[in-house]
Amino acid sequence: MAQKNAALVQGTLDLLILQALAAQERHGVGVSRRIADITRGTFQVQPGSLFPALHRLEAAGWLTATWKPSENNRRAKYYRLTKAGLRQLNHEAAEWSRAVQAITWALQA
């Protein structure tokens, strides 16, 4: 039986992008691959969702971007977390943890 990809809960894409960029800068496809890796394949972010989100996070000041050659020598835009982006990641992670705990309590009731 084929496994369906899980739908992203509203607001989690930003959190996943920020987490994917926490350790090092990556180009867009690298961000998508990292999200798939850290979620053990649960989330496969498509370009139509990823690139608008990357641009939105850059406009918010949470990411910076630089054009440079990729590993296959193509020109690619590499994204890096800013200090504000790291603060946002920490804030969103804490909010997510609180929400997960609340849902866990609700399911145990």
MIRO-148963 format. One record per atom (N, C-alpha, C): atom name; residue in three letters; x, y, z. Coordinates in steps of 0.001 Angstrom, whole numbers, plus 524288, in hexadecimal, padded with zeros to 5 digits. Example, Ala and Ser with C-alpha at 12.3 -4.5 7.8 and 13.67 -1.06 7.14 Angstrom:
<node "N"; "Ala"; <83386; 7E9C6; 81E78>>
<node "CA"; "Ala"; <8300C; 7EE6C; 81E78>>
<node "C"; "Ala"; <83390; 7F31C; 81E78>>
<node "N"; "Ser"; <83232; 7F736; 81BA8>>
<node "CA"; "Ser"; <83566; 7FBDC; 81BE4>>
<node "C"; "Ser"; <83264; 8001E; 81EBE>>
//
This chain:
<node "N"; "Met"; <8034D; 7FB60; 80000>>
<node "CA"; "Met"; <80000; 80000; 80000>>
<node "C"; "Met"; <80376; 804DA; 80000>>
<node "N"; "Ala"; <8026D; 80888; 7FC95>>
<node "CA"; "Ala"; <8058C; 80D4E; 7FC32>>
<node "C"; "Ala"; <80456; 810DA; 800D1>>
<node "N"; "Gln"; <8087B; 81349; 802D1>>
<node "CA"; "Gln"; <807D8; 816DC; 80737>>
<node "C"; "Gln"; <806AC; 81C48; 80526>>
<node "N"; "Lys"; <802A7; 81ED9; 80730>>
<node "CA"; "Lys"; <80164; 8242B; 805A2>>
<node "C"; "Lys"; <804C2; 827F0; 808C1>>
<node "N"; "Asn"; <8063F; 82C3F; 8064D>>
<node "CA"; "Asn"; <8091E; 83045; 8091E>>
<node "C"; "Asn"; <80562; 83316; 80CC8>>
<node "N"; "Ala"; <80744; 83433; 81163>>
<node "CA"; "Ala"; <80411; 836F7; 81536>>
<node "C"; "Ala"; <80378; 83CAF; 81397>>
<node "N"; "Ala"; <7FEE6; 83EC9; 81483>>
<node "CA"; "Ala"; <7FDFD; 8444E; 8136B>>
<node "C"; "Ala"; <80079; 8478A; 817BF>>
<node "N"; "Leu"; <802D0; 84BE0; 81648>>
<node "CA"; "Leu"; <8051C; 84F59; 81A32>>
<node "C"; "Leu"; <800CA; 85232; 81D1B>>
<node "N"; "Val"; <80128; 85241; 8222A>>
<node "CA"; "Val"; <7FD94; 85540; 82565>>
<node "C"; "Val"; <7FEC6; 85AFF; 8247C>>
<node "N"; "Gln"; <7FAB8; 85E40; 82455>>
<node "CA"; "Gln"; <7FB5A; 863D5; 8236E>>
<node "C"; "Gln"; <7FFAB; 86610; 826E7>>
<node "N"; "Gly"; <80368; 868C1; 8248F>>
<node "CA"; "Gly"; <8078D; 86B4D; 8277F>>
<node "C"; "Gly"; <80C65; 86805; 82864>>
<node "N"; "Thr"; <80C3A; 862F3; 8274B>>
<node "CA"; "Thr"; <810D0; 85FB4; 82867>>
<node "C"; "Thr"; <814FC; 8600B; 8242D>>
<node "N"; "Leu"; <81395; 861B0; 81F73>>
<node "CA"; "Leu"; <81780; 86208; 81B4F>>
<node "C"; "Leu"; <81BD6; 865D5; 81CCC>>
<node "N"; "Asp"; <81A6F; 86A5A; 81EE9>>
<node "CA"; "Asp"; <81E6B; 86E23; 8208F>>
<node "C"; "Asp"; <82210; 86BBB; 8249B>>
<node "N"; "Leu"; <81FD4; 86912; 8286E>>
<node "CA"; "Leu"; <822EC; 86690; 82C81>>
<node "C"; "Leu"; <826A5; 8628E; 82A27>>
<node "N"; "Leu"; <824C3; 85F5E; 8268F>>
<node "CA"; "Leu"; <82810; 85B63; 82420>>
<node "C"; "Leu"; <82C6B; 85DD2; 820DC>>
<node "N"; "Ile"; <82B3F; 86200; 81E14>>
<node "CA"; "Ile"; <82F44; 864AC; 81B04>>
<node "C"; "Ile"; <8336F; 866EE; 81E9F>>
<node "N"; "Leu"; <831C6; 86994; 822AE>>
<node "CA"; "Leu"; <83586; 86BDC; 8265C>>
<node "C"; "Leu"; <838F4; 8679F; 828C9>>
<node "N"; "Gln"; <8368F; 8633D; 82A3D>>
<node "CA"; "Gln"; <83999; 85EF1; 82C8A>>
<node "C"; "Gln"; <83D61; 85CA2; 82889>>
<node "N"; "Ala"; <83BA9; 85C2E; 823AF>>
<node "CA"; "Ala"; <83F04; 85A01; 81F91>>
<node "C"; "Ala"; <843D2; 85D67; 81EA6>>
<node "N"; "Leu"; <8435D; 8626F; 81FCA>>
<node "CA"; "Leu"; <847B7; 8660A; 81EF4>>
<node "C"; "Leu"; <84AB8; 86743; 823F1>>
<node "N"; "Ala"; <8494E; 864D6; 82844>>
<node "CA"; "Ala"; <84BCC; 86610; 82D4C>>
<node "C"; "Ala"; <8518F; 864B6; 82D67>>
<node "N"; "Ala"; <8531B; 86073; 82AFB>>
<node "CA"; "Ala"; <85887; 85EA6; 82B49>>
<node "C"; "Ala"; <85BFC; 860EB; 82705>>
<node "N"; "Gln"; <859C6; 861CF; 82264>>
<node "CA"; "Gln"; <85CF8; 863CD; 81E12>>
<node "C"; "Gln"; <8598B; 86610; 819D3>>
<node "N"; "Glu"; <85BF1; 8693D; 81688>>
<node "CA"; "Glu"; <85907; 86B69; 81222>>
<node "C"; "Glu"; <857FA; 86727; 80E1C>>
<node "N"; "Arg"; <853BE; 867DF; 80B31>>
<node "CA"; "Arg"; <85236; 8640F; 80731>>
<node "C"; "Arg"; <84F61; 866EE; 802CE>>
<node "N"; "His"; <84F90; 864AD; 7FE29>>
<node "CA"; "His"; <84C53; 866AD; 7F9E6>>
<node "C"; "His"; <846E8; 86442; 7FA76>>
<node "N"; "Gly"; <84335; 8661C; 7F748>>
<node "CA"; "Gly"; <83DCD; 86472; 7F7DE>>
<node "C"; "Gly"; <83D04; 85E95; 7F7C2>>
<node "N"; "Val"; <83F5B; 85BED; 7F3F2>>
<node "CA"; "Val"; <83EC5; 8563B; 7F3A7>>
<node "C"; "Val"; <8413B; 853B1; 7F874>>
<node "N"; "Gly"; <84586; 855DF; 7FA58>>
<node "CA"; "Gly"; <84805; 853DB; 7FF10>>
<node "C"; "Gly"; <84488; 85472; 803D4>>
<node "N"; "Val"; <841A8; 858C2; 80418>>
<node "CA"; "Val"; <83DF1; 8598D; 80861>>
<node "C"; "Val"; <839B1; 8555F; 80821>>
<node "N"; "Ser"; <8379E; 85484; 80370>>
<node "CA"; "Ser"; <83394; 85086; 802C1>>
<node "C"; "Ser"; <83591; 84B1F; 80454>>
<node "N"; "Arg"; <83A4A; 849CE; 802AB>>
<node "CA"; "Arg"; <83C90; 844B9; 80413>>
<node "C"; "Arg"; <83D63; 84446; 809F4>>
<node "N"; "Arg"; <83F37; 8487A; 80C58>>
<node "CA"; "Arg"; <8402D; 84860; 811FE>>
<node "C"; "Arg"; <83B10; 847A5; 814FB>>
<node "N"; "Ile"; <836F8; 84A34; 81347>>
<node "CA"; "Ile"; <831E2; 84983; 815D5>>
<node "C"; "Ile"; <83023; 843D7; 81567>>
<node "N"; "Ala"; <830B8; 84188; 810D4>>
<node "CA"; "Ala"; <82F59; 83C00; 81030>>
<node "C"; "Ala"; <832A7; 8389E; 813D1>>
<node "N"; "Asp"; <837B6; 839DF; 8143D>>
<node "CA"; "Asp"; <83B2E; 836D2; 817A8>>
<node "C"; "Asp"; <839A3; 83743; 81D66>>
<node "N"; "Ile"; <838EE; 83C14; 81F47>>
<node "CA"; "Ile"; <837F3; 83CC9; 824E4>>
<node "C"; "Ile"; <8327F; 83B02; 8267D>>
<node "N"; "Thr"; <82EF2; 83A82; 822AE>>
<node "CA"; "Thr"; <829B7; 8387F; 823E6>>
<node "C"; "Thr"; <8292C; 832C7; 82254>>
<node "N"; "Arg"; <82DA7; 8305C; 8211C>>
<node "CA"; "Arg"; <82DCE; 82AD3; 81F98>>
<node "C"; "Arg"; <82A0B; 829A1; 81B20>>
<node "N"; "Gly"; <829E1; 82D49; 81768>>
<node "CA"; "Gly"; <826BC; 82C98; 812C3>>
<node "C"; "Gly"; <820FD; 82DD9; 8135B>>
<node "N"; "Thr"; <81F68; 82F8A; 817ED>>
<node "CA"; "Thr"; <819E1; 830B3; 818DB>>
<node "C"; "Thr"; <81816; 83561; 81599>>
<node "N"; "Phe"; <81B5F; 83961; 81539>>
<node "CA"; "Phe"; <819FB; 83E13; 8124C>>
<node "C"; "Phe"; <81D7D; 83EA3; 80D8E>>
<node "N"; "Gln"; <81B0C; 83EEE; 80903>>
<node "CA"; "Gln"; <81DB3; 83FE6; 80409>>
<node "C"; "Gln"; <81BC5; 8453E; 80231>>
<node "N"; "Val"; <81EF1; 84942; 802E6>>
<node "CA"; "Val"; <81D4D; 84E95; 80190>>
<node "C"; "Val"; <81E5B; 84F93; 7FBCB>>
<node "N"; "Gln"; <81A47; 850E6; 7F90C>>
<node "CA"; "Gln"; <81A9B; 851E1; 7F374>>
<node "C"; "Gln"; <81C50; 8577C; 7F264>>
<node "N"; "Pro"; <81ED9; 85867; 7EDE3>>
<node "CA"; "Pro"; <820BF; 85DAE; 7EC99>>
<node "C"; "Pro"; <81C89; 861E1; 7ECD2>>
<node "N"; "Gly"; <817C2; 86090; 7EB4B>>
<node "CA"; "Gly"; <81388; 8646B; 7EB66>>
<node "C"; "Gly"; <8122E; 8665F; 7F0D0>>
<node "N"; "Ser"; <81372; 86367; 7F4CD>>
<node "CA"; "Ser"; <812B7; 86512; 7FA3A>>
<node "C"; "Ser"; <817C5; 86737; 7FC82>>
<node "N"; "Leu"; <81C26; 864AF; 7FB23>>
<node "CA"; "Leu"; <8212D; 86604; 7FD7F>>
<node "C"; "Leu"; <82318; 86B70; 7FC04>>
<node "N"; "Phe"; <8233E; 86C9D; 7F6F8>>
<node "CA"; "Phe"; <825B8; 8717F; 7F550>>
<node "C"; "Phe"; <822B7; 87663; 7F702>>
<node "N"; "Pro"; <81D87; 8766E; 7F6C8>>
<node "CA"; "Pro"; <81AD0; 87AF8; 7F906>>
<node "C"; "Pro"; <81BE8; 87B99; 7FEE0>>
<node "N"; "Ala"; <81C44; 87740; 801AB>>
<node "CA"; "Ala"; <81D68; 87787; 8074D>>
<node "C"; "Ala"; <822EB; 87999; 80836>>
<node "N"; "Leu"; <826BA; 877C0; 8052F>>
<node "CA"; "Leu"; <82C17; 879BC; 805B9>>
<node "C"; "Leu"; <82C3C; 87F9E; 804C2>>
<node "N"; "His"; <8298A; 88170; 800C7>>
<node "CA"; "His"; <8296E; 8870A; 7FF9E>>
<node "C"; "His"; <826BB; 88A18; 803F8>>
<node "N"; "Arg"; <8228C; 887ED; 80619>>
<node "CA"; "Arg"; <81FC6; 88A76; 80A65>>
<node "C"; "Arg"; <82344; 88AEB; 80F3E>>
<node "N"; "Leu"; <82626; 886B0; 8107F>>
<node "CA"; "Leu"; <829A0; 886C6; 8150A>>
<node "C"; "Leu"; <82E36; 88A7E; 81431>>
<node "N"; "Glu"; <83005; 88AD6; 80F61>>
<node "CA"; "Glu"; <8342A; 88E96; 80E27>>
<node "C"; "Glu"; <83227; 8942E; 80ECF>>
<node "N"; "Ala"; <82D74; 89536; 80CE3>>
<node "CA"; "Ala"; <82B25; 89A70; 80D6C>>
<node "C"; "Ala"; <82A3B; 89BDE; 81324>>
<node "N"; "Ala"; <82926; 897F0; 81664>>
<node "CA"; "Ala"; <82857; 898DF; 81BFC>>
<node "C"; "Ala"; <82D77; 899E2; 81EE1>>
<node "N"; "Gly"; <831E3; 898F8; 81C3A>>
<node "CA"; "Gly"; <836F6; 899C7; 81EB8>>
<node "C"; "Gly"; <838F5; 8950C; 821A1>>
<node "N"; "Trp"; <8366D; 8909C; 820FD>>
<node "CA"; "Trp"; <83806; 88BD7; 823BD>>
<node "C"; "Trp"; <83C08; 888B8; 820B9>>
<node "N"; "Leu"; <83C8A; 889DC; 81BA2>>
<node "CA"; "Leu"; <84068; 88756; 8184C>>
<node "C"; "Leu"; <84346; 88B7C; 81525>>
<node "N"; "Thr"; <8481E; 88A53; 813CA>>
<node "CA"; "Thr"; <84AE9; 88D51; 80FD7>>
<node "C"; "Thr"; <84C25; 8897E; 80B71>>
<node "N"; "Ala"; <84D30; 88B9A; 806DD>>
<node "CA"; "Ala"; <84E3E; 88836; 80267>>
<node "C"; "Ala"; <852BC; 88A5C; 7FF25>>
<node "N"; "Thr"; <855B8; 886C6; 7FCF3>>
<node "CA"; "Thr"; <85A2B; 8880C; 7F99C>>
<node "C"; "Thr"; <85A21; 88464; 7F4EF>>
<node "N"; "Trp"; <85B23; 88693; 7F056>>
<node "CA"; "Trp"; <85B8E; 8835D; 7EBA0>>
<node "C"; "Trp"; <8611A; 88155; 7EB2C>>
<node "N"; "Lys"; <861AB; 87C46; 7EA37>>
<node "CA"; "Lys"; <866CD; 879EA; 7E94D>>
<node "C"; "Lys"; <86622; 874A2; 7E6A7>>
<node "N"; "Pro"; <86A65; 8724A; 7E4D1>>
<node "CA"; "Pro"; <869F9; 86D34; 7E228>>
<node "C"; "Pro"; <86864; 868DF; 7E5F3>>
<node "N"; "Ser"; <86517; 86566; 7E40D>>
<node "CA"; "Ser"; <8637D; 860DE; 7E728>>
<node "C"; "Ser"; <86771; 85C7E; 7E66F>>
<node "N"; "Glu"; <86656; 85803; 7E8D8>>
<node "CA"; "Glu"; <869E8; 8538F; 7E876>>
<node "C"; "Glu"; <86A72; 8518A; 7E2E3>>
<node "N"; "Asn"; <86690; 85294; 7DF89>>
<node "CA"; "Asn"; <86703; 850FF; 7DA0C>>
<node "C"; "Asn"; <8686C; 8559D; 7D686>>
<node "N"; "Asn"; <86A8B; 859B2; 7D8F7>>
<node "CA"; "Asn"; <86C9E; 85E57; 7D651>>
<node "C"; "Asn"; <86867; 861A3; 7D39A>>
<node "N"; "Arg"; <8639F; 8612E; 7D554>>
<node "CA"; "Arg"; <85F72; 86496; 7D379>>
<node "C"; "Arg"; <85EDD; 8691D; 7D747>>
<node "N"; "Arg"; <85CFF; 86D79; 7D560>>
<node "CA"; "Arg"; <85C13; 87206; 7D8AF>>
<node "C"; "Arg"; <85747; 870F5; 7DC17>>
<node "N"; "Ala"; <857E9; 87186; 7E126>>
<node "CA"; "Ala"; <853A1; 87075; 7E4CA>>
<node "C"; "Ala"; <85388; 87491; 7E913>>
<node "N"; "Lys"; <84EF9; 8758C; 7EB2D>>
<node "CA"; "Lys"; <84E54; 87939; 7EF7E>>
<node "C"; "Lys"; <84EB9; 8762E; 7F494>>
<node "N"; "Tyr"; <852A6; 87776; 7F7BB>>
<node "CA"; "Tyr"; <85384; 874E2; 7FCBE>>
<node "C"; "Tyr"; <85139; 8783B; 80118>>
<node "N"; "Tyr"; <84E36; 875B8; 80473>>
<node "CA"; "Tyr"; <84B9F; 8785F; 808C8>>
<node "C"; "Tyr"; <84E6A; 8772E; 80DE3>>
<node "N"; "Arg"; <84E9B; 87B18; 81145>>
<node "CA"; "Arg"; <8511D; 87A8F; 81665>>
<node "C"; "Arg"; <84D9C; 87D2A; 81A6F>>
<node "N"; "Leu"; <84D55; 87AD4; 81EFD>>
<node "CA"; "Leu"; <84A58; 87CF9; 8235C>>
<node "C"; "Leu"; <84D09; 881E7; 82570>>
<node "N"; "Thr"; <84A09; 885F0; 8268A>>
<node "CA"; "Thr"; <84C1A; 88AA1; 8291B>>
<node "C"; "Thr"; <84B7A; 889FC; 82F05>>
<node "N"; "Lys"; <84D8A; 88DA8; 831FF>>
<node "CA"; "Lys"; <84CB9; 88D82; 837AB>>
<node "C"; "Lys"; <846E9; 88DE1; 838EF>>
<node "N"; "Ala"; <8442A; 89132; 8360D>>
<node "CA"; "Ala"; <83E7C; 891A3; 836CD>>
<node "C"; "Ala"; <83BD1; 88C7D; 8355F>>
<node "N"; "Gly"; <83DCB; 889D8; 8315E>>
<node "CA"; "Gly"; <83BAA; 884CE; 82FD1>>
<node "C"; "Gly"; <83C76; 880AF; 833FE>>
<node "N"; "Leu"; <84101; 880C9; 83682>>
<node "CA"; "Leu"; <8420B; 87D21; 83AC5>>
<node "C"; "Leu"; <83E66; 87E28; 83F5E>>
<node "N"; "Arg"; <83D82; 88321; 8409C>>
<node "CA"; "Arg"; <839C2; 88473; 844C2>>
<node "C"; "Arg"; <83449; 88288; 84350>>
<node "N"; "Gln"; <832CF; 88338; 83E58>>
<node "CA"; "Gln"; <82DAD; 88172; 83C93>>
<node "C"; "Gln"; <82D43; 87B87; 83CDF>>
<node "N"; "Leu"; <83164; 878D4; 83B54>>
<node "CA"; "Leu"; <83177; 8731D; 83BB4>>
<node "C"; "Leu"; <8309E; 8716D; 84159>>
<node "N"; "Asn"; <8335E; 873C5; 844F8>>
<node "CA"; "Asn"; <832C7; 87260; 84A80>>
<node "C"; "Asn"; <82D42; 87382; 84C73>>
<node "N"; "His"; <82B18; 877F4; 84AD7>>
<node "CA"; "His"; <825C2; 8795E; 84C63>>
<node "C"; "His"; <821D1; 87575; 84A34>>
<node "N"; "Glu"; <82235; 87450; 84519>>
<node "CA"; "Glu"; <81E80; 870BE; 842A6>>
<node "C"; "Glu"; <81F0A; 86B34; 844C6>>
<node "N"; "Ala"; <823D1; 86989; 845F2>>
<node "CA"; "Ala"; <824A1; 8644F; 84829>>
<node "C"; "Ala"; <8220C; 863E5; 84D87>>
<node "N"; "Ala"; <8228E; 867FB; 850AF>>
<node "CA"; "Ala"; <82018; 867F6; 855DB>>
<node "C"; "Ala"; <81A25; 867E1; 8555F>>
<node "N"; "Glu"; <8180B; 86AF5; 851BC>>
<node "CA"; "Glu"; <81261; 86B01; 850E1>>
<node "C"; "Glu"; <8107C; 865AC; 84F02>>
<node "N"; "Trp"; <81372; 86343; 84B77>>
<node "CA"; "Trp"; <811FC; 85E1C; 84973>>
<node "C"; "Trp"; <81207; 85A16; 84DDC>>
<node "N"; "Ser"; <815F7; 85A40; 8512F>>
<node "CA"; "Ser"; <8164B; 85691; 85590>>
<node "C"; "Ser"; <81198; 85720; 8592A>>
<node "N"; "Arg"; <80FF4; 85BFD; 85A38>>
<node "CA"; "Arg"; <80B54; 85CD7; 85D7C>>
<node "C"; "Arg"; <80670; 85A98; 85AE2>>
<node "N"; "Ala"; <805FA; 85B62; 855C1>>
<node "CA"; "Ala"; <80164; 8595F; 852F1>>
<node "C"; "Ala"; <80152; 8536E; 852EC>>
<node "N"; "Val"; <805D1; 850FC; 85218>>
<node "CA"; "Val"; <80623; 84B44; 85229>>
<node "C"; "Val"; <80495; 8492D; 85788>>
<node "N"; "Gln"; <80672; 84BAA; 85BA1>>
<node "CA"; "Gln"; <80512; 849F7; 860E8>>
<node "C"; "Gln"; <7FF3C; 84A71; 861D1>>
<node "N"; "Ala"; <7FCE2; 84EB0; 8600C>>
<node "CA"; "Ala"; <7F742; 84F71; 860C8>>
<node "C"; "Ala"; <7F421; 84B4B; 85DD6>>
<node "N"; "Ile"; <7F5B4; 84A10; 85921>>
<node "CA"; "Ile"; <7F306; 84604; 8561A>>
<node "C"; "Ile"; <7F3AE; 840B1; 858BA>>
<node "N"; "Thr"; <7F84F; 83FAA; 85AC1>>
<node "CA"; "Thr"; <7F94C; 83ABD; 85D8A>>
<node "C"; "Thr"; <7F5AD; 83A49; 86237>>
<node "N"; "Trp"; <7F52F; 83E71; 8653D>>
<node "CA"; "Trp"; <7F197; 83E56; 869AE>>
<node "C"; "Trp"; <7EC01; 83D50; 867EA>>
<node "N"; "Ala"; <7EA6E; 83FE0; 863AC>>
<node "CA"; "Ala"; <7E51C; 83F45; 861B8>>
<node "C"; "Ala"; <7E413; 839A6; 86007>>
<node "N"; "Leu"; <7E7E3; 8372C; 85D8D>>
<node "CA"; "Leu"; <7E737; 831D9; 85BBC>>
<node "C"; "Leu"; <7E741; 82DE2; 8603A>>
<node "N"; "Gln"; <7E990; 82F5A; 86493>>
<node "CA"; "Gln"; <7E9C3; 82BD6; 86914>>
<node "C"; "Gln"; <7E506; 82C7A; 86C99>>
<node "N"; "Ala"; <7E1E9; 83061; 86B8E>>
<node "CA"; "Ala"; <7DD64; 83179; 86EE0>>
<node "C"; "Ala"; <7D92E; 82D60; 86E46>>
//
